[in-house]
Amino acid sequence: MTTPRRVILAPFLLLLPTLLLAGTALSFVPSPGALRHGGIIGQQHQRRPGSSSSSSSSRSTRTARRSSSYHRTSALSAGGFEWEDPTSDIADPGVENPYKNPDLLLVSPSPSSSDDAATHLRVDPARLLSPRLQGCNIYLIGMMGSGKSVVGDAIARRMGNYNFLDTDVILERATGMTIAQIFEEEGEDAFRDAEAQVLDAIHAHVRCVIGTGGGLVLRNQNWSKLQTGLVLYLKVDPEVIYDRIRGNTDRPLLRNDDPLGTIKRLIEERRGRYEQADVIVEVKADMDVRDAADACVRALHDFIDDNPPAWKKAKAKAREDGLDWV
């Protein structure tokens, strides 16, 4: 008789807060370099380069340090586990921009532009988003196949000092089981319980873009935790989702004779919660990852513009009253 894994799941997941909080800012990322005891990855966020560099350092040295220190991992021990340093087998240092200054992008002018130059430099709006958020997390919600993982990772990399986390990836690496296996052997309720524990462990962290499971929003306890950050809903038509994941056997909820009908039903069941998101971005079939990430960044900037922090209103009122703002 096979021992139920549910007995093993809960105690292990209870270690996640300890593992996450060990070190300066330990977080989980879906990148190479495995933990010896099960495959969870530990990432220690490094201080932004240049904050304590010597004035005698050359520009090239500062640039090299800047482009290599994001997403850096260091060897450490936490919760009884030894974490390996995955930087040796990561070719991508975590900064998407290939130029010396990662805050700049080389872009082509619009067709209506009067600029004779073929290209010009501009600041990536994603870089400008980071200081405006002041460490606030971004939670991506939406249906399976909506692109939460790839779009969220692209946004985090372009922001520079934000990390991307995926609740499904963390759960799989914590348990040593795929999502499909958990559904088959433990059932959906056990999966949702474990998913909630993962969110409990990571929601207190800052400077993260977090991709969530499609059904995570249905539990009130999960939804309340998402309110500690900005919630962004990637809205995708069911037909587009079906085209993306058709033939994928890793989606346990779609293992039936009518997967498209199941997708439509799940969207309707979750629509009420999805559409309560702070930001809603419609992802069209012809949009690639960069297009979707650009749309998300623009929408987040617009939301911040339309919803300034309370202290800004207080500061403006103080100035109107002729008071000094300290």
Secondary structure, DSSP 8 states (H G I E B T S, - for coil): ----THHHHHHHHHTHHHHHHSSSSEE--S-SS--TTT----EE----TTSS--TTS-HHHHHHHHHHHTT----EEETTEEE--GGGG--S-S----SSSTTEEEE---TT----SS-EEEE-HHHHHHHHHTT--EEEE--TTS-HHHHHHHHHHHHSS-EEEEHHHHHHHHHTS-HHHHHHHH-HHHHHHHHHHHHHHHTT-SSEEEE--TTGGGSHHHHHHHTTSEEEEEE--HHHHHHHHTT-TT-GGG-SS-HHHHHHHHHHHHHHHHTTSSEEEE--TT--HHHHHHHHHHHHHHHHHHS--HHHHHHHHHHHTT----
